[in-house]
Amino acid sequence: MFGRNSKRSAVADAAGTAVELGGQFVEDEKMRKRTIAAIAAALAARERAKKQRGLVALGARLASDPVLRSQLADVATQLQGIRHRAEKKRSHKLRNLMMVAAGFGAATAALKSPAVRERVLGFVRSGAGSVGGVSGGSKPTAVVEQIEVGAPLTEVYNQWTQFEQFPQFMEGVEEVRQLDDTLLHWAATVAGKRAEWDAKITEQEPDNRITWESQDGKRTRGTVTFREVGTDRTRIELSMSYMAEGALERAGSGMGLDARRIRGDLERFKDLIENRGFAEGGWRGEIHEGSKTS
């Protein structure tokens, strides 16, 4: 009996305390705010715990799943490649900017020379003339380049007579069509512009030389000579003269781009005949004063 009464008393006391606290909660605004804030904080902590457990579980699944790891590795490699290309592009832009700045600096320094200033002013006044020793405007540009090839004279000459294969080693040349024994039709891109013209072979002596000149379009003349300089070694010398048309072509001539382009053509021809080891055909006829003689 004593124990039962004690329990009822404790329950009654607890109920009274609860009623008292409830009344205080209702009446005390600060207590209500603190309680609500505590409950909100507890709920937020529980949500963070859930998310954290979710991330931990996701990490565990990734660590144990080889397919997911492989896919993530592929994505990382692609991202690294994109970043590398972007950095390389920025590097190229910076290099080009520095080259342009260096070119302007060199031009400015050159113009400090009275002789150079006078030549440039003469070029501007006349609309023609020469800059840097290379002609432009109404005067022809002349270029002479040579190279030694590790191949027999006859093989080198025979390969050069395969004019329709010129696009294989000549920069910017799109097509060469042989219309007859003496006439060639050219199509090429020069200074960013496409041009077509016919060129006539005026002189051709086997194992010696070939000379040509344009009939329309681009005004060009040229001679290529072949000389044996040792056992299975041949020297090729290419001399050309042509009229530079427009500001871009004249500027390119003034900077020596034509000579570098022709030098590159000769080097690519050298690689072609040396790697092949023989000529793909050959024409051994002779042409004098524009007419075939044999």
Contacts in CASP RR format, 6 or more apart in sequence:
PFRMAT RR
TARGET T0000
AUTHOR 0000-0000-0000
METHOD contacts of the structure
MODEL  1
MFGRNSKRSAVADAAGTAVELGGQFVEDEKMRKRTIAAIAAALAARERAK
KQRGLVALGARLASDPVLRSQLADVATQLQGIRHRAEKKRSHKLRNLMMV
AAGFGAATAALKSPAVRERVLGFVRSGAGSVGGVSGGSKPTAVVEQIEVG
APLTEVYNQWTQFEQFPQFMEGVEEVRQLDDTLLHWAATVAGKRAEWDAK
ITEQEPDNRITWESQDGKRTRGTVTFREVGTDRTRIELSMSYMAEGALER
AGSGMGLDARRIRGDLERFKDLIENRGFAEGGWRGEIHEGSKTS
24 31 0 8 1.000
25 31 0 8 1.000
25 32 0 8 1.000
25 35 0 8 1.000
26 32 0 8 1.000
61 68 0 8 1.000
62 68 0 8 1.000
62 69 0 8 1.000
62 72 0 8 1.000
63 69 0 8 1.000
110 116 0 8 1.000
111 117 0 8 1.000
111 120 0 8 1.000
119 130 0 8 1.000
119 131 0 8 1.000
119 132 0 8 1.000
120 131 0 8 1.000
122 129 0 8 1.000
123 129 0 8 1.000
123 130 0 8 1.000
123 131 0 8 1.000
127 137 0 8 1.000
127 138 0 8 1.000
128 136 0 8 1.000
128 137 0 8 1.000
128 138 0 8 1.000
128 139 0 8 1.000
129 135 0 8 1.000
129 136 0 8 1.000
129 137 0 8 1.000
129 138 0 8 1.000
129 139 0 8 1.000
130 136 0 8 1.000
130 139 0 8 1.000
131 250 0 8 1.000
131 254 0 8 1.000
132 254 0 8 1.000
133 254 0 8 1.000
134 141 0 8 1.000
134 253 0 8 1.000
134 254 0 8 1.000
134 256 0 8 1.000
134 258 0 8 1.000
135 141 0 8 1.000
135 142 0 8 1.000
135 244 0 8 1.000
135 253 0 8 1.000
136 243 0 8 1.000
136 244 0 8 1.000
136 250 0 8 1.000
136 253 0 8 1.000
136 254 0 8 1.000
137 243 0 8 1.000
137 244 0 8 1.000
137 246 0 8 1.000
137 250 0 8 1.000
138 243 0 8 1.000
140 219 0 8 1.000
140 241 0 8 1.000
140 242 0 8 1.000
140 243 0 8 1.000
141 241 0 8 1.000
141 242 0 8 1.000
141 243 0 8 1.000
141 244 0 8 1.000
141 253 0 8 1.000
141 258 0 8 1.000
142 239 0 8 1.000
142 240 0 8 1.000
142 241 0 8 1.000
143 239 0 8 1.000
143 240 0 8 1.000
143 241 0 8 1.000
143 258 0 8 1.000
143 259 0 8 1.000
143 262 0 8 1.000
144 237 0 8 1.000
144 238 0 8 1.000
144 239 0 8 1.000
144 240 0 8 1.000
145 237 0 8 1.000
145 238 0 8 1.000
145 259 0 8 1.000
145 262 0 8 1.000
145 263 0 8 1.000
145 266 0 8 1.000
146 235 0 8 1.000
146 236 0 8 1.000
146 237 0 8 1.000
146 238 0 8 1.000
146 266 0 8 1.000
147 235 0 8 1.000
147 236 0 8 1.000
147 263 0 8 1.000
147 266 0 8 1.000
147 267 0 8 1.000
147 269 0 8 1.000
147 270 0 8 1.000
148 229 0 8 1.000
148 233 0 8 1.000
148 234 0 8 1.000
148 235 0 8 1.000
148 236 0 8 1.000
149 156 0 8 1.000
149 233 0 8 1.000
149 234 0 8 1.000
149 235 0 8 1.000
149 236 0 8 1.000
149 269 0 8 1.000
149 270 0 8 1.000
149 273 0 8 1.000
149 274 0 8 1.000
150 232 0 8 1.000
150 233 0 8 1.000
150 234 0 8 1.000
150 270 0 8 1.000
150 273 0 8 1.000
150 274 0 8 1.000
151 232 0 8 1.000
151 233 0 8 1.000
151 234 0 8 1.000
151 273 0 8 1.000
151 274 0 8 1.000
151 277 0 8 1.000
152 232 0 8 1.000
152 234 0 8 1.000
153 207 0 8 1.000
153 226 0 8 1.000
153 227 0 8 1.000
153 228 0 8 1.000
153 234 0 8 1.000
154 207 0 8 1.000
154 279 0 8 1.000
155 273 0 8 1.000
155 277 0 8 1.000
155 278 0 8 1.000
155 279 0 8 1.000
156 226 0 8 1.000
156 234 0 8 1.000
156 236 0 8 1.000
156 273 0 8 1.000
156 279 0 8 1.000
157 206 0 8 1.000
157 207 0 8 1.000
157 208 0 8 1.000
157 226 0 8 1.000
157 234 0 8 1.000
158 279 0 8 1.000
158 281 0 8 1.000
158 282 0 8 1.000
158 283 0 8 1.000
158 284 0 8 1.000
159 165 0 8 1.000
159 269 0 8 1.000
159 272 0 8 1.000
159 273 0 8 1.000
159 276 0 8 1.000
159 279 0 8 1.000
159 280 0 8 1.000
159 281 0 8 1.000
159 282 0 8 1.000
160 210 0 8 1.000
160 224 0 8 1.000
160 226 0 8 1.000
160 236 0 8 1.000
160 269 0 8 1.000
161 210 0 8 1.000
161 281 0 8 1.000
161 282 0 8 1.000
161 283 0 8 1.000
162 279 0 8 1.000
162 280 0 8 1.000
162 281 0 8 1.000
162 282 0 8 1.000
163 176 0 8 1.000
163 178 0 8 1.000
163 184 0 8 1.000
164 176 0 8 1.000
164 177 0 8 1.000
164 178 0 8 1.000
165 280 0 8 1.000
166 173 0 8 1.000
166 176 0 8 1.000
167 173 0 8 1.000
167 174 0 8 1.000
167 175 0 8 1.000
167 176 0 8 1.000
168 268 0 8 1.000
168 272 0 8 1.000
169 265 0 8 1.000
169 268 0 8 1.000
169 269 0 8 1.000
169 271 0 8 1.000
169 272 0 8 1.000
170 188 0 8 1.000
170 265 0 8 1.000
170 268 0 8 1.000
171 261 0 8 1.000
171 264 0 8 1.000
171 265 0 8 1.000
171 268 0 8 1.000
172 188 0 8 1.000
172 189 0 8 1.000
172 190 0 8 1.000
173 186 0 8 1.000
173 187 0 8 1.000
173 188 0 8 1.000
174 187 0 8 1.000
174 188 0 8 1.000
174 189 0 8 1.000
174 194 0 8 1.000
175 185 0 8 1.000
175 186 0 8 1.000
175 187 0 8 1.000
176 184 0 8 1.000
176 185 0 8 1.000
176 186 0 8 1.000
176 187 0 8 1.000
177 184 0 8 1.000
177 185 0 8 1.000
178 184 0 8 1.000
179 185 0 8 1.000
179 198 0 8 1.000
181 201 0 8 1.000
181 283 0 8 1.000
181 285 0 8 1.000
181 287 0 8 1.000
181 292 0 8 1.000
182 200 0 8 1.000
182 201 0 8 1.000
182 202 0 8 1.000
182 287 0 8 1.000
182 290 0 8 1.000
182 291 0 8 1.000
182 292 0 8 1.000
183 198 0 8 1.000
183 199 0 8 1.000
183 200 0 8 1.000
183 201 0 8 1.000
183 215 0 8 1.000
184 198 0 8 1.000
184 199 0 8 1.000
184 200 0 8 1.000
184 201 0 8 1.000
184 212 0 8 1.000
185 196 0 8 1.000
185 197 0 8 1.000
185 198 0 8 1.000
186 196 0 8 1.000
186 197 0 8 1.000
186 198 0 8 1.000
186 199 0 8 1.000
186 218 0 8 1.000
187 194 0 8 1.000
187 195 0 8 1.000
187 196 0 8 1.000
188 194 0 8 1.000
188 195 0 8 1.000
188 196 0 8 1.000
189 195 0 8 1.000
190 218 0 8 1.000
190 249 0 8 1.000
191 246 0 8 1.000
191 248 0 8 1.000
191 249 0 8 1.000
191 252 0 8 1.000
192 248 0 8 1.000
195 217 0 8 1.000
195 218 0 8 1.000
196 217 0 8 1.000
197 214 0 8 1.000
197 215 0 8 1.000
197 216 0 8 1.000
197 217 0 8 1.000
197 218 0 8 1.000
197 220 0 8 1.000
198 214 0 8 1.000
198 215 0 8 1.000
198 216 0 8 1.000
198 217 0 8 1.000
199 212 0 8 1.000
199 213 0 8 1.000
199 214 0 8 1.000
199 215 0 8 1.000
199 220 0 8 1.000
200 212 0 8 1.000
200 213 0 8 1.000
200 214 0 8 1.000
200 215 0 8 1.000
200 290 0 8 1.000
201 210 0 8 1.000
201 211 0 8 1.000
201 212 0 8 1.000
201 287 0 8 1.000
201 290 0 8 1.000
202 211 0 8 1.000
202 212 0 8 1.000
202 213 0 8 1.000
202 287 0 8 1.000
202 289 0 8 1.000
202 290 0 8 1.000
203 209 0 8 1.000
203 210 0 8 1.000
203 211 0 8 1.000
203 223 0 8 1.000
203 287 0 8 1.000
203 288 0 8 1.000
203 289 0 8 1.000
203 290 0 8 1.000
204 210 0 8 1.000
204 211 0 8 1.000
204 285 0 8 1.000
204 286 0 8 1.000
204 287 0 8 1.000
205 286 0 8 1.000
206 284 0 8 1.000
206 285 0 8 1.000
206 286 0 8 1.000
207 226 0 8 1.000
208 225 0 8 1.000
208 226 0 8 1.000
209 223 0 8 1.000
209 224 0 8 1.000
209 225 0 8 1.000
209 226 0 8 1.000
210 223 0 8 1.000
210 224 0 8 1.000
211 221 0 8 1.000
211 222 0 8 1.000
211 223 0 8 1.000
212 220 0 8 1.000
212 221 0 8 1.000
212 222 0 8 1.000
212 223 0 8 1.000
213 220 0 8 1.000
213 221 0 8 1.000
213 222 0 8 1.000
214 220 0 8 1.000
214 221 0 8 1.000
218 242 0 8 1.000
218 243 0 8 1.000
218 245 0 8 1.000
219 242 0 8 1.000
219 243 0 8 1.000
220 240 0 8 1.000
220 241 0 8 1.000
220 242 0 8 1.000
220 243 0 8 1.000
221 240 0 8 1.000
221 241 0 8 1.000
221 242 0 8 1.000
222 238 0 8 1.000
222 239 0 8 1.000
222 240 0 8 1.000
222 241 0 8 1.000
223 238 0 8 1.000
223 239 0 8 1.000
224 236 0 8 1.000
224 237 0 8 1.000
224 238 0 8 1.000
224 239 0 8 1.000
225 236 0 8 1.000
225 237 0 8 1.000
226 234 0 8 1.000
226 235 0 8 1.000
226 236 0 8 1.000
227 234 0 8 1.000
227 235 0 8 1.000
227 237 0 8 1.000
228 234 0 8 1.000
228 235 0 8 1.000
229 235 0 8 1.000
236 266 0 8 1.000
236 269 0 8 1.000
238 262 0 8 1.000
238 265 0 8 1.000
238 266 0 8 1.000
240 262 0 8 1.000
244 250 0 8 1.000
244 252 0 8 1.000
244 253 0 8 1.000
252 258 0 8 1.000
273 279 0 8 1.000
285 292 0 8 1.000
285 294 0 8 1.000
286 292 0 8 1.000
286 293 0 8 1.000
286 294 0 8 1.000
287 293 0 8 1.000
END
